[in-house]
Amino acid sequence: MDFWTVILILVAMSGLMGWFIVPFTSAVTWYCDWRDGNDINWGMDTAFTIAVPFAWLFSIFEIMLLYTP
């Protein structure tokens, strides 16, 4: 696995999962909910912001390592 493969995977994941916009918009909605006095559902937001992209990257890297000669 070379340098460009890693760069292309990071670019694809930031495009698919919205890595650069999701934390910002999540922070804005969390702040607005906090100011309105609403309870914040940390479970689903945290899962979709953090865990799901890392699961995608892990599976992609594992497949590439297993099937690359």
PDB file of N, H, CA, C and O in Angstrom:
ATOM      1  N   MET A   1       0.850  -1.162   0.000  1.00  0.00           N
ATOM      2  CA  MET A   1       0.000   0.000   0.000  1.00  0.00           C
ATOM      3  C   MET A   1       0.903   1.234   0.000  1.00  0.00           C
ATOM      4  O   MET A   1       1.742   1.400   0.885  1.00  0.00           O
ATOM      5  N   ASP A   2       0.725   2.072  -0.976  1.00  0.00           N
ATOM      6  H   ASP A   2       0.043   1.937  -1.695  1.00  0.00           H
ATOM      7  CA  ASP A   2       1.607   3.216  -1.081  1.00  0.00           C
ATOM      8  C   ASP A   2       0.931   4.498  -0.584  1.00  0.00           C
ATOM      9  O   ASP A   2      -0.212   4.486  -0.126  1.00  0.00           O
ATOM     10  N   PHE A   3       1.653   5.568  -0.687  1.00  0.00           N
ATOM     11  H   PHE A   3       2.581   5.578  -1.060  1.00  0.00           H
ATOM     12  CA  PHE A   3       1.208   6.863  -0.178  1.00  0.00           C
ATOM     13  C   PHE A   3      -0.074   7.326  -0.853  1.00  0.00           C
ATOM     14  O   PHE A   3      -0.977   7.834  -0.186  1.00  0.00           O
ATOM     15  N   TRP A   4      -0.165   7.158  -2.164  1.00  0.00           N
ATOM     16  H   TRP A   4       0.568   6.746  -2.705  1.00  0.00           H
ATOM     17  CA  TRP A   4      -1.335   7.657  -2.895  1.00  0.00           C
ATOM     18  C   TRP A   4      -2.591   6.864  -2.586  1.00  0.00           C
ATOM     19  O   TRP A   4      -3.694   7.407  -2.649  1.00  0.00           O
ATOM     20  N   THR A   5      -2.444   5.603  -2.258  1.00  0.00           N
ATOM     21  H   THR A   5      -1.548   5.163  -2.207  1.00  0.00           H
ATOM     22  CA  THR A   5      -3.606   4.808  -1.862  1.00  0.00           C
ATOM     23  C   THR A   5      -4.200   5.350  -0.567  1.00  0.00           C
ATOM     24  O   THR A   5      -5.418   5.466  -0.434  1.00  0.00           O
ATOM     25  N   VAL A   6      -3.345   5.676   0.372  1.00  0.00           N
ATOM     26  H   VAL A   6      -2.355   5.581   0.265  1.00  0.00           H
ATOM     27  CA  VAL A   6      -3.815   6.232   1.646  1.00  0.00           C
ATOM     28  C   VAL A   6      -4.493   7.583   1.410  1.00  0.00           C
ATOM     29  O   VAL A   6      -5.552   7.850   1.978  1.00  0.00           O
ATOM     30  N   ILE A   7      -3.897   8.428   0.586  1.00  0.00           N
ATOM     31  H   ILE A   7      -3.036   8.211   0.124  1.00  0.00           H
ATOM     32  CA  ILE A   7      -4.482   9.739   0.289  1.00  0.00           C
ATOM     33  C   ILE A   7      -5.840   9.578  -0.382  1.00  0.00           C
ATOM     34  O   ILE A   7      -6.792  10.268  -0.017  1.00  0.00           O
ATOM     35  N   LEU A   8      -5.943   8.680  -1.353  1.00  0.00           N
ATOM     36  H   LEU A   8      -5.169   8.120  -1.649  1.00  0.00           H
ATOM     37  CA  LEU A   8      -7.214   8.484  -2.054  1.00  0.00           C
ATOM     38  C   LEU A   8      -8.292   7.928  -1.133  1.00  0.00           C
ATOM     39  O   LEU A   8      -9.458   8.299  -1.263  1.00  0.00           O
ATOM     40  N   ILE A   9      -7.929   7.049  -0.208  1.00  0.00           N
ATOM     41  H   ILE A   9      -6.981   6.748  -0.102  1.00  0.00           H
ATOM     42  CA  ILE A   9      -8.912   6.525   0.748  1.00  0.00           C
ATOM     43  C   ILE A   9      -9.395   7.638   1.671  1.00  0.00           C
ATOM     44  O   ILE A   9     -10.592   7.745   1.939  1.00  0.00           O
ATOM     45  N   LEU A  10      -8.476   8.465   2.158  1.00  0.00           N
ATOM     46  H   LEU A  10      -7.504   8.378   1.941  1.00  0.00           H
ATOM     47  CA  LEU A  10      -8.886   9.578   3.016  1.00  0.00           C
ATOM     48  C   LEU A  10      -9.786  10.565   2.279  1.00  0.00           C
ATOM     49  O   LEU A  10     -10.749  11.073   2.854  1.00  0.00           O
ATOM     50  N   VAL A  11      -9.484  10.835   1.026  1.00  0.00           N
ATOM     51  H   VAL A  11      -8.702  10.422   0.559  1.00  0.00           H
ATOM     52  CA  VAL A  11     -10.327  11.733   0.236  1.00  0.00           C
ATOM     53  C   VAL A  11     -11.700  11.116   0.009  1.00  0.00           C
ATOM     54  O   VAL A  11     -12.714  11.804   0.121  1.00  0.00           O
ATOM     55  N   ALA A  12     -11.742   9.835  -0.306  1.00  0.00           N
ATOM     56  H   ALA A  12     -10.918   9.276  -0.397  1.00  0.00           H
ATOM     57  CA  ALA A  12     -13.029   9.166  -0.522  1.00  0.00           C
ATOM     58  C   ALA A  12     -13.855   9.129   0.752  1.00  0.00           C
ATOM     59  O   ALA A  12     -15.066   9.351   0.718  1.00  0.00           O
ATOM     60  N   MET A  13     -13.208   8.851   1.874  1.00  0.00           N
ATOM     61  H   MET A  13     -12.224   8.671   1.901  1.00  0.00           H
ATOM     62  CA  MET A  13     -13.955   8.791   3.124  1.00  0.00           C
ATOM     63  C   MET A  13     -14.440  10.171   3.553  1.00  0.00           C
ATOM     64  O   MET A  13     -15.535  10.293   4.102  1.00  0.00           O
ATOM     65  N   SER A  14     -13.659  11.194   3.315  1.00  0.00           N
ATOM     66  H   SER A  14     -12.770  11.095   2.869  1.00  0.00           H
ATOM     67  CA  SER A  14     -14.125  12.535   3.677  1.00  0.00           C
ATOM     68  C   SER A  14     -15.266  12.963   2.755  1.00  0.00           C
ATOM     69  O   SER A  14     -16.131  13.740   3.162  1.00  0.00           O
ATOM     70  N   GLY A  15     -15.274  12.471   1.536  1.00  0.00           N
ATOM     71  H   GLY A  15     -14.572  11.840   1.206  1.00  0.00           H
ATOM     72  CA  GLY A  15     -16.391  12.774   0.646  1.00  0.00           C
ATOM     73  C   GLY A  15     -17.629  11.963   0.988  1.00  0.00           C
ATOM     74  O   GLY A  15     -18.737  12.498   0.987  1.00  0.00           O
ATOM     75  N   LEU A  16     -17.454  10.666   1.283  1.00  0.00           N
ATOM     76  H   LEU A  16     -16.554  10.231   1.283  1.00  0.00           H
ATOM     77  CA  LEU A  16     -18.597   9.807   1.584  1.00  0.00           C
ATOM     78  C   LEU A  16     -19.197  10.089   2.951  1.00  0.00           C
ATOM     79  O   LEU A  16     -20.415  10.201   3.090  1.00  0.00           O
ATOM     80  N   MET A  17     -18.353  10.203   3.945  1.00  0.00           N
ATOM     81  H   MET A  17     -17.364  10.112   3.831  1.00  0.00           H
ATOM     82  CA  MET A  17     -18.841  10.327   5.310  1.00  0.00           C
ATOM     83  C   MET A  17     -18.941  11.772   5.770  1.00  0.00           C
ATOM     84  O   MET A  17     -19.476  12.035   6.847  1.00  0.00           O
ATOM     85  N   GLY A  18     -18.440  12.713   4.980  1.00  0.00           N
ATOM     86  H   GLY A  18     -18.005  12.499   4.105  1.00  0.00           H
ATOM     87  CA  GLY A  18     -18.510  14.114   5.357  1.00  0.00           C
ATOM     88  C   GLY A  18     -17.689  14.437   6.583  1.00  0.00           C
ATOM     89  O   GLY A  18     -18.164  15.133   7.480  1.00  0.00           O
ATOM     90  N   TRP A  19     -16.458  13.941   6.638  1.00  0.00           N
ATOM     91  H   TRP A  19     -16.072  13.376   5.909  1.00  0.00           H
ATOM     92  CA  TRP A  19     -15.636  14.121   7.834  1.00  0.00           C
ATOM     93  C   TRP A  19     -15.386  15.572   8.174  1.00  0.00           C
ATOM     94  O   TRP A  19     -15.251  15.909   9.350  1.00  0.00           O
ATOM     95  N   PHE A  20     -15.319  16.446   7.176  1.00  0.00           N
ATOM     96  H   PHE A  20     -15.429  16.173   6.221  1.00  0.00           H
ATOM     97  CA  PHE A  20     -14.971  17.832   7.465  1.00  0.00           C
ATOM     98  C   PHE A  20     -16.181  18.662   7.860  1.00  0.00           C
ATOM     99  O   PHE A  20     -16.022  19.681   8.532  1.00  0.00           O
ATOM    100  N   ILE A  21     -17.378  18.264   7.469  1.00  0.00           N
ATOM    101  H   ILE A  21     -17.507  17.437   6.923  1.00  0.00           H
ATOM    102  CA  ILE A  21     -18.560  19.059   7.774  1.00  0.00           C
ATOM    103  C   ILE A  21     -19.363  18.486   8.934  1.00  0.00           C
ATOM    104  O   ILE A  21     -20.019  19.242   9.649  1.00  0.00           O
ATOM    105  N   VAL A  22     -19.331  17.183   9.140  1.00  0.00           N
ATOM    106  H   VAL A  22     -18.797  16.569   8.559  1.00  0.00           H
ATOM    107  CA  VAL A  22     -20.166  16.565  10.180  1.00  0.00           C
ATOM    108  C   VAL A  22     -19.811  17.036  11.590  1.00  0.00           C
ATOM    109  O   VAL A  22     -20.722  17.371  12.347  1.00  0.00           O
ATOM    110  N   PRO A  23     -18.532  17.081  11.985  1.00  0.00           N
ATOM    111  CA  PRO A  23     -18.262  17.558  13.358  1.00  0.00           C
ATOM    112  C   PRO A  23     -18.706  18.996  13.582  1.00  0.00           C
ATOM    113  O   PRO A  23     -19.174  19.334  14.669  1.00  0.00           O
ATOM    114  N   PHE A  24     -18.568  19.847  12.571  1.00  0.00           N
ATOM    115  H   PHE A  24     -18.188  19.572  11.688  1.00  0.00           H
ATOM    116  CA  PHE A  24     -18.985  21.239  12.716  1.00  0.00           C
ATOM    117  C   PHE A  24     -20.503  21.349  12.856  1.00  0.00           C
ATOM    118  O   PHE A  24     -21.003  22.040  13.744  1.00  0.00           O
ATOM    119  N   THR A  25     -21.228  20.668  11.978  1.00  0.00           N
ATOM    120  H   THR A  25     -20.822  20.107  11.257  1.00  0.00           H
ATOM    121  CA  THR A  25     -22.689  20.762  12.055  1.00  0.00           C
ATOM    122  C   THR A  25     -23.222  20.076  13.305  1.00  0.00           C
ATOM    123  O   THR A  25     -24.214  20.527  13.876  1.00  0.00           O
ATOM    124  N   SER A  26     -22.584  18.998  13.738  1.00  0.00           N
ATOM    125  H   SER A  26     -21.778  18.632  13.273  1.00  0.00           H
ATOM    126  CA  SER A  26     -23.005  18.348  14.975  1.00  0.00           C
ATOM    127  C   SER A  26     -22.785  19.273  16.161  1.00  0.00           C
ATOM    128  O   SER A  26     -23.626  19.346  17.058  1.00  0.00           O
ATOM    129  N   ALA A  27     -21.656  19.981  16.173  1.00  0.00           N
ATOM    130  H   ALA A  27     -20.973  19.921  15.445  1.00  0.00           H
ATOM    131  CA  ALA A  27     -21.393  20.914  17.267  1.00  0.00           C
ATOM    132  C   ALA A  27     -22.411  22.041  17.280  1.00  0.00           C
ATOM    133  O   ALA A  27     -22.837  22.476  18.351  1.00  0.00           O
ATOM    134  N   VAL A  28     -22.804  22.517  16.117  1.00  0.00           N
ATOM    135  H   VAL A  28     -22.458  22.164  15.248  1.00  0.00           H
ATOM    136  CA  VAL A  28     -23.807  23.590  16.053  1.00  0.00           C
ATOM    137  C   VAL A  28     -25.154  23.092  16.559  1.00  0.00           C
ATOM    138  O   VAL A  28     -25.814  23.782  17.337  1.00  0.00           O
ATOM    139  N   THR A  29     -25.571  21.908  16.132  1.00  0.00           N
ATOM    140  H   THR A  29     -25.035  21.348  15.500  1.00  0.00           H
ATOM    141  CA  THR A  29     -26.870  21.399  16.587  1.00  0.00           C
ATOM    142  C   THR A  29     -26.844  21.051  18.070  1.00  0.00           C
ATOM    143  O   THR A  29     -27.839  21.251  18.766  1.00  0.00           O
ATOM    144  N   TRP A  30     -25.704  20.528  18.572  1.00  0.00           N
ATOM    145  H   TRP A  30     -24.895  20.366  18.007  1.00  0.00           H
ATOM    146  CA  TRP A  30     -25.602  20.249  20.006  1.00  0.00           C
ATOM    147  C   TRP A  30     -25.683  21.532  20.812  1.00  0.00           C
ATOM    148  O   TRP A  30     -26.341  21.567  21.851  1.00  0.00           O
ATOM    149  N   TYR A  31     -25.019  22.596  20.346  1.00  0.00           N
ATOM    150  H   TYR A  31     -24.485  22.568  19.501  1.00  0.00           H
ATOM    151  CA  TYR A  31     -25.056  23.868  21.059  1.00  0.00           C
ATOM    152  C   TYR A  31     -26.471  24.455  21.054  1.00  0.00           C
ATOM    153  O   TYR A  31     -26.948  24.960  22.070  1.00  0.00           O
ATOM    154  N   CYS A  32     -27.129  24.379  19.901  1.00  0.00           N
ATOM    155  H   CYS A  32     -26.742  23.968  19.076  1.00  0.00           H
ATOM    156  CA  CYS A  32     -28.501  24.899  19.819  1.00  0.00           C
ATOM    157  C   CYS A  32     -29.450  24.102  20.726  1.00  0.00           C
ATOM    158  O   CYS A  32     -30.305  24.687  21.390  1.00  0.00           O
ATOM    159  N   ASP A  33     -29.304  22.787  20.755  1.00  0.00           N
ATOM    160  H   ASP A  33     -28.609  22.311  20.216  1.00  0.00           H
ATOM    161  CA  ASP A  33     -30.124  21.976  21.657  1.00  0.00           C
ATOM    162  C   ASP A  33     -29.837  22.313  23.114  1.00  0.00           C
ATOM    163  O   ASP A  33     -30.755  22.377  23.932  1.00  0.00           O
ATOM    164  N   TRP A  34     -28.570  22.528  23.438  1.00  0.00           N
ATOM    165  H   TRP A  34     -27.825  22.476  22.774  1.00  0.00           H
ATOM    166  CA  TRP A  34     -28.203  22.874  24.809  1.00  0.00           C
ATOM    167  C   TRP A  34     -28.799  24.221  25.214  1.00  0.00           C
ATOM    168  O   TRP A  34     -29.285  24.383  26.333  1.00  0.00           O
ATOM    169  N   ARG A  35     -28.757  25.185  24.291  1.00  0.00           N
ATOM    170  H   ARG A  35     -28.362  25.054  23.382  1.00  0.00           H
ATOM    171  CA  ARG A  35     -29.317  26.507  24.596  1.00  0.00           C
ATOM    172  C   ARG A  35     -30.840  26.461  24.719  1.00  0.00           C
ATOM    173  O   ARG A  35     -31.422  27.231  25.483  1.00  0.00           O
ATOM    174  N   ASP A  36     -31.486  25.567  23.977  1.00  0.00           N
ATOM    175  H   ASP A  36     -31.014  24.941  23.356  1.00  0.00           H
ATOM    176  CA  ASP A  36     -32.943  25.431  24.054  1.00  0.00           C
ATOM    177  C   ASP A  36     -33.383  24.600  25.245  1.00  0.00           C
ATOM    178  O   ASP A  36     -34.571  24.566  25.567  1.00  0.00           O
ATOM    179  N   GLY A  37     -32.449  23.929  25.905  1.00  0.00           N
ATOM    180  H   GLY A  37     -31.484  23.957  25.644  1.00  0.00           H
ATOM    181  CA  GLY A  37     -32.778  23.111  27.054  1.00  0.00           C
ATOM    182  C   GLY A  37     -33.190  21.697  26.705  1.00  0.00           C
ATOM    183  O   GLY A  37     -33.733  20.987  27.552  1.00  0.00           O
ATOM    184  N   ASN A  38     -32.943  21.271  25.469  1.00  0.00           N
ATOM    185  H   ASN A  38     -32.502  21.847  24.781  1.00  0.00           H
ATOM    186  CA  ASN A  38     -33.285  19.910  25.046  1.00  0.00           C
ATOM    187  C   ASN A  38     -32.191  18.936  25.470  1.00  0.00           C
ATOM    188  O   ASN A  38     -31.021  19.306  25.574  1.00  0.00           O
ATOM    189  N   ASP A  39     -32.580  17.698  25.712  1.00  0.00           N
ATOM    190  H   ASP A  39     -33.530  17.397  25.628  1.00  0.00           H
ATOM    191  CA  ASP A  39     -31.597  16.653  25.995  1.00  0.00           C
ATOM    192  C   ASP A  39     -30.863  16.292  24.709  1.00  0.00           C
ATOM    193  O   ASP A  39     -31.455  16.253  23.630  1.00  0.00           O
ATOM    194  N   ILE A  40     -29.570  16.031  24.842  1.00  0.00           N
ATOM    195  H   ILE A  40     -29.090  16.063  25.718  1.00  0.00           H
ATOM    196  CA  ILE A  40     -28.754  15.685  23.683  1.00  0.00           C
ATOM    197  C   ILE A  40     -28.599  14.171  23.637  1.00  0.00           C
ATOM    198  O   ILE A  40     -28.192  13.554  24.621  1.00  0.00           O
ATOM    199  N   ASN A  41     -28.921  13.578  22.500  1.00  0.00           N
ATOM    200  H   ASN A  41     -29.251  14.080  21.701  1.00  0.00           H
ATOM    201  CA  ASN A  41     -28.756  12.140  22.299  1.00  0.00           C
ATOM    202  C   ASN A  41     -27.324  11.890  21.841  1.00  0.00           C
ATOM    203  O   ASN A  41     -27.025  11.958  20.649  1.00  0.00           O
ATOM    204  N   TRP A  42     -26.447  11.602  22.788  1.00  0.00           N
ATOM    205  H   TRP A  42     -26.690  11.547  23.756  1.00  0.00           H
ATOM    206  CA  TRP A  42     -25.038  11.426  22.466  1.00  0.00           C
ATOM    207  C   TRP A  42     -24.763  10.115  21.747  1.00  0.00           C
ATOM    208  O   TRP A  42     -23.765  10.013  21.034  1.00  0.00           O
ATOM    209  N   GLY A  43     -25.604   9.124  21.909  1.00  0.00           N
ATOM    210  H   GLY A  43     -26.415   9.207  22.488  1.00  0.00           H
ATOM    211  CA  GLY A  43     -25.318   7.810  21.341  1.00  0.00           C
ATOM    212  C   GLY A  43     -25.254   7.776  19.836  1.00  0.00           C
ATOM    213  O   GLY A  43     -24.228   7.392  19.274  1.00  0.00           O
ATOM    214  N   MET A  44     -26.323   8.168  19.164  1.00  0.00           N
ATOM    215  H   MET A  44     -27.156   8.479  19.621  1.00  0.00           H
ATOM    216  CA  MET A  44     -26.356   8.079  17.704  1.00  0.00           C
ATOM    217  C   MET A  44     -25.442   9.103  17.053  1.00  0.00           C
ATOM    218  O   MET A  44     -24.782   8.792  16.061  1.00  0.00           O
ATOM    219  N   ASP A  45     -25.388  10.308  17.584  1.00  0.00           N
ATOM    220  H   ASP A  45     -25.924  10.560  18.389  1.00  0.00           H
ATOM    221  CA  ASP A  45     -24.512  11.320  17.000  1.00  0.00           C
ATOM    222  C   ASP A  45     -23.051  10.899  17.092  1.00  0.00           C
ATOM    223  O   ASP A  45     -22.294  11.051  16.133  1.00  0.00           O
ATOM    224  N   THR A  46     -22.664  10.379  18.231  1.00  0.00           N
ATOM    225  H   THR A  46     -23.279  10.256  19.010  1.00  0.00           H
ATOM    226  CA  THR A  46     -21.282   9.936  18.398  1.00  0.00           C
ATOM    227  C   THR A  46     -20.981   8.751  17.493  1.00  0.00           C
ATOM    228  O   THR A  46     -19.895   8.670  16.918  1.00  0.00           O
ATOM    229  N   ALA A  47     -21.923   7.838  17.363  1.00  0.00           N
ATOM    230  H   ALA A  47     -22.804   7.903  17.830  1.00  0.00           H
ATOM    231  CA  ALA A  47     -21.705   6.663  16.517  1.00  0.00           C
ATOM    232  C   ALA A  47     -21.520   7.058  15.059  1.00  0.00           C
ATOM    233  O   ALA A  47     -20.595   6.583  14.400  1.00  0.00           O
ATOM    234  N   PHE A  48     -22.384   7.915  14.556  1.00  0.00           N
ATOM    235  H   PHE A  48     -23.135   8.301  15.091  1.00  0.00           H
ATOM    236  CA  PHE A  48     -22.289   8.276  13.149  1.00  0.00           C
ATOM    237  C   PHE A  48     -21.166   9.257  12.868  1.00  0.00           C
ATOM    238  O   PHE A  48     -20.693   9.335  11.734  1.00  0.00           O
ATOM    239  N   THR A  49     -20.729  10.004  13.864  1.00  0.00           N
ATOM    240  H   THR A  49     -21.114   9.941  14.785  1.00  0.00           H
ATOM    241  CA  THR A  49     -19.639  10.946  13.654  1.00  0.00           C
ATOM    242  C   THR A  49     -18.277  10.282  13.773  1.00  0.00           C
ATOM    243  O   THR A  49     -17.358  10.621  13.028  1.00  0.00           O
ATOM    244  N   ILE A  50     -18.135   9.345  14.697  1.00  0.00           N
ATOM    245  H   ILE A  50     -18.881   9.070  15.303  1.00  0.00           H
ATOM    246  CA  ILE A  50     -16.816   8.781  14.994  1.00  0.00           C
ATOM    247  C   ILE A  50     -16.697   7.316  14.601  1.00  0.00           C
ATOM    248  O   ILE A  50     -15.785   6.952  13.859  1.00  0.00           O
ATOM    249  N   ALA A  51     -17.596   6.475  15.081  1.00  0.00           N
ATOM    250  H   ALA A  51     -18.336   6.771  15.684  1.00  0.00           H
ATOM    251  CA  ALA A  51     -17.419   5.034  14.946  1.00  0.00           C
ATOM    252  C   ALA A  51     -17.614   4.525  13.520  1.00  0.00           C
ATOM    253  O   ALA A  51     -16.853   3.673  13.061  1.00  0.00           O
ATOM    254  N   VAL A  52     -18.607   5.028  12.823  1.00  0.00           N
ATOM    255  H   VAL A  52     -19.225   5.720  13.196  1.00  0.00           H
ATOM    256  CA  VAL A  52     -18.903   4.505  11.484  1.00  0.00           C
ATOM    257  C   VAL A  52     -17.769   4.791  10.497  1.00  0.00           C
ATOM    258  O   VAL A  52     -17.380   3.876   9.771  1.00  0.00           O
ATOM    259  N   PRO A  53     -17.217   6.007  10.426  1.00  0.00           N
ATOM    260  CA  PRO A  53     -16.091   6.207   9.499  1.00  0.00           C
ATOM    261  C   PRO A  53     -14.873   5.347   9.824  1.00  0.00           C
ATOM    262  O   PRO A  53     -14.198   4.859   8.917  1.00  0.00           O
ATOM    263  N   PHE A  54     -14.586   5.158  11.116  1.00  0.00           N
ATOM    264  H   PHE A  54     -15.134   5.554  11.853  1.00  0.00           H
ATOM    265  CA  PHE A  54     -13.455   4.301  11.470  1.00  0.00           C
ATOM    266  C   PHE A  54     -13.725   2.841  11.122  1.00  0.00           C
ATOM    267  O   PHE A  54     -12.800   2.116  10.756  1.00  0.00           O
ATOM    268  N   ALA A  55     -14.961   2.405  11.229  1.00  0.00           N
ATOM    269  H   ALA A  55     -15.712   2.995  11.526  1.00  0.00           H
ATOM    270  CA  ALA A  55     -15.297   1.042  10.819  1.00  0.00           C
ATOM    271  C   ALA A  55     -15.113   0.875   9.315  1.00  0.00           C
ATOM    272  O   ALA A  55     -14.603  -0.150   8.863  1.00  0.00           O
ATOM    273  N   TRP A  56     -15.525   1.874   8.538  1.00  0.00           N
ATOM    274  H   TRP A  56     -15.940   2.706   8.905  1.00  0.00           H
ATOM    275  CA  TRP A  56     -15.321   1.829   7.090  1.00  0.00           C
ATOM    276  C   TRP A  56     -13.836   1.775   6.757  1.00  0.00           C
ATOM    277  O   TRP A  56     -13.413   0.962   5.936  1.00  0.00           O
ATOM    278  N   LEU A  57     -13.051   2.628   7.384  1.00  0.00           N
ATOM    279  H   LEU A  57     -13.395   3.288   8.051  1.00  0.00           H
ATOM    280  CA  LEU A  57     -11.614   2.629   7.103  1.00  0.00           C
ATOM    281  C   LEU A  57     -10.959   1.315   7.495  1.00  0.00           C
ATOM    282  O   LEU A  57     -10.126   0.794   6.754  1.00  0.00           O
ATOM    283  N   PHE A  58     -11.325   0.773   8.651  1.00  0.00           N
ATOM    284  H   PHE A  58     -12.002   1.197   9.253  1.00  0.00           H
ATOM    285  CA  PHE A  58     -10.753  -0.496   9.070  1.00  0.00           C
ATOM    286  C   PHE A  58     -11.053  -1.593   8.059  1.00  0.00           C
ATOM    287  O   PHE A  58     -10.162  -2.357   7.688  1.00  0.00           O
ATOM    288  N   SER A  59     -12.299  -1.674   7.613  1.00  0.00           N
ATOM    289  H   SER A  59     -13.023  -1.054   7.915  1.00  0.00           H
ATOM    290  CA  SER A  59     -12.656  -2.734   6.665  1.00  0.00           C
ATOM    291  C   SER A  59     -11.965  -2.541   5.320  1.00  0.00           C
ATOM    292  O   SER A  59     -11.528  -3.516   4.709  1.00  0.00           O
ATOM    293  N   ILE A  60     -11.861  -1.309   4.854  1.00  0.00           N
ATOM    294  H   ILE A  60     -12.216  -0.517   5.350  1.00  0.00           H
ATOM    295  CA  ILE A  60     -11.190  -1.060   3.573  1.00  0.00           C
ATOM    296  C   ILE A  60      -9.706  -1.411   3.667  1.00  0.00           C
ATOM    297  O   ILE A  60      -9.167  -2.075   2.782  1.00  0.00           O
ATOM    298  N   PHE A  61      -9.039  -0.960   4.748  1.00  0.00           N
ATOM    299  H   PHE A  61      -9.477  -0.420   5.467  1.00  0.00           H
ATOM    300  CA  PHE A  61      -7.619  -1.275   4.898  1.00  0.00           C
ATOM    301  C   PHE A  61      -7.391  -2.773   5.049  1.00  0.00           C
ATOM    302  O   PHE A  61      -6.423  -3.311   4.511  1.00  0.00           O
ATOM    303  N   GLU A  62      -8.264  -3.442   5.769  1.00  0.00           N
ATOM    304  H   GLU A  62      -9.050  -3.005   6.206  1.00  0.00           H
ATOM    305  CA  GLU A  62      -8.097  -4.887   5.948  1.00  0.00           C
ATOM    306  C   GLU A  62      -8.252  -5.623   4.620  1.00  0.00           C
ATOM    307  O   GLU A  62      -7.467  -6.523   4.324  1.00  0.00           O
ATOM    308  N   ILE A  63      -9.231  -5.263   3.832  1.00  0.00           N
ATOM    309  H   ILE A  63      -9.868  -4.532   4.072  1.00  0.00           H
ATOM    310  CA  ILE A  63      -9.417  -5.893   2.526  1.00  0.00           C
ATOM    311  C   ILE A  63      -8.221  -5.615   1.632  1.00  0.00           C
ATOM    312  O   ILE A  63      -7.748  -6.509   0.930  1.00  0.00           O
ATOM    313  N   MET A  64      -7.725  -4.375   1.654  1.00  0.00           N
ATOM    314  H   MET A  64      -8.109  -3.649   2.225  1.00  0.00           H
ATOM    315  CA  MET A  64      -6.562  -4.048   0.823  1.00  0.00           C
ATOM    316  C   MET A  64      -5.333  -4.835   1.271  1.00  0.00           C
ATOM    317  O   MET A  64      -4.575  -5.317   0.429  1.00  0.00           O
ATOM    318  N   LEU A  65      -5.122  -4.973   2.569  1.00  0.00           N
ATOM    319  H   LEU A  65      -5.738  -4.581   3.253  1.00  0.00           H
ATOM    320  CA  LEU A  65      -3.960  -5.722   3.040  1.00  0.00           C
ATOM    321  C   LEU A  65      -4.054  -7.204   2.735  1.00  0.00           C
ATOM    322  O   LEU A  65      -3.042  -7.843   2.448  1.00  0.00           O
ATOM    323  N   LEU A  66      -5.264  -7.763   2.795  1.00  0.00           N
ATOM    324  H   LEU A  66      -6.086  -7.244   3.028  1.00  0.00           H
ATOM    325  CA  LEU A  66      -5.435  -9.186   2.526  1.00  0.00           C
ATOM    326  C   LEU A  66      -5.285  -9.536   1.057  1.00  0.00           C
ATOM    327  O   LEU A  66      -4.736 -10.585   0.721  1.00  0.00           O
ATOM    328  N   TYR A  67      -5.775  -8.655   0.168  1.00  0.00           N
ATOM    329  H   TYR A  67      -6.221  -7.803   0.442  1.00  0.00           H
ATOM    330  CA  TYR A  67      -5.835  -9.011  -1.236  1.00  0.00           C
ATOM    331  C   TYR A  67      -4.804  -8.301  -2.119  1.00  0.00           C
ATOM    332  O   TYR A  67      -4.821  -8.470  -3.338  1.00  0.00           O
ATOM    333  N   THR A  68      -3.917  -7.516  -1.524  1.00  0.00           N
ATOM    334  H   THR A  68      -3.903  -7.379  -0.534  1.00  0.00           H
ATOM    335  CA  THR A  68      -2.860  -6.883  -2.300  1.00  0.00           C
ATOM    336  C   THR A  68      -1.660  -7.827  -2.322  1.00  0.00           C
ATOM    337  O   THR A  68      -1.220  -8.312  -1.279  1.00  0.00           O
ATOM    338  N   PRO A  69      -1.141  -8.080  -3.510  1.00  0.00           N
ATOM    339  CA  PRO A  69      -0.012  -9.029  -3.597  1.00  0.00           C
ATOM    340  C   PRO A  69       1.253  -8.522  -2.978  1.00  0.00           C
ATOM    341  O   PRO A  69       2.267  -9.220  -2.985  1.00  0.00           O
TER     342      PRO A  69
END
